[in-house]
Amino acid sequence: MLGLFYIGLFLMLIALPLHFISIEHIFLEEKLGPELGKRVGEVLGYISGWGFFIGWIIIWFAPQPRFLLNPFGIVIMIPFLRIITSLLHLVIFAIFFTLGFYFGVKGVMDLGLRVSETHRPERVVTSGIYSMVRHPQYLGGFLAHIGLSFLLSARYSLLLTPLIALILYLMAWKEEKELIREFGAEYEEYKKRVPMFIPKIRL
């Protein structure tokens, strides 16, 4: 029953080292030359990004034990997903998924789709959502993960949340090391002003 779940987890874990390699732009270009190094980095960026995302989707929807928190005694059937959930699960899903969708989509819009897919920025983006949080797409994915785990009542998906948080942190940490190599003091200054994952709310 859990075979598909483990496939999803494997895809996410194997995407991590590929992601690490894909963002080592300077190293790749020194070893392979400017053109080939850039191309290899972009291809690895596409593979790792989509592999990670597909693995994540598999983890959410894979057959697994279900849990149900139902303090209000209201059970709701979601026909197209063929699952039973509760009002509490729906409320948690609505809050977390809405926030996750906002941060994720706004992050892609402000950074650009190509940069989001290839992990190859041409400049330090400090405006829009990036003036509030340094990694809005990872924050959005994390929030959406919690929301979908509750919507689907997916027990193992929810239990995987600490590992997901660790993986996203490692990806962000590695990206920032490379961004400092490429942009130096400009990114260091940006790091001082803007938090990594907890948004800075402007009043």
Residue, then its C-alpha position, 0 to 999 in steps of 0.5 A: m500500500l505504501g509503495l507509491f508513498y515511498i516512490g514520492l519520498f525517493l523522488m524528493l530526496i534524489a532531487l535534493p543533491l541534483h538541486f545542490i549541483s544545479i545552483e553551483h553556477i560558478f563551479l559548473e562553468e569553471k569545470l565545463g565552460p561558460e556555455l555548457g556549464k550554464r546549460v547543464g545547470e539549467v537542465l539539472g534545475y528543471i529536473s530537480g525542481w519538477g522531480f521534487f514537485i512530482g514527488w511531493i504530489i505523490i506523497w500527498f495523494a498516495p494511499q496511506p493511513r488516514f487520520l480524522l480530527n473531528p471536535f465539531g462532529i461534522v463529517i464531510m464527503i469530498p466525492f471527487l477525492r473519494i475521502i471523508t474529512s471534517l470541518l476542522h480539516l477543511v478550515i485548516f486546509a483553507i487557511f494554510f493552502t490559501l496562504g501557501f498559494y499566495f506566497g508560492v504564486k507571488g514568489v514565481m511572479d516576482l522572480g519570474l518563471r524561468v528563474s524559478e525553474t532554472h534557479r539561475p537569477e540574474r540579479v538580487v530581487t528585493s521588491g514585492i514579496y521578496s521584500m517580506v521573505r527571502h524564500p516565498q516559494y518554499l514557504g508557500g510549498f510548506l504551508a500548502h503541504i500542511g493544508l493538503s495533508f489535512l484536506l486529504s487526512a493523509r497521516y504519513s504526509l503530515l508526519l513527514t512535515p518536519l522532514i519537509a521543513l528540513i529539506l526546504y531549509l537545506m535547499a534555501w541554505k545552499e541557494e544562499k551560499e551560492l547567491i553570496r558567491e555570485f552577488g556578494a555584499e548585495y545579497e549579504e545586505y539583503k539577508k540582514r534586512v529580510p527574514m528567511f521564512i517568517p515574513k516581515i509584516r509591514l504596518 
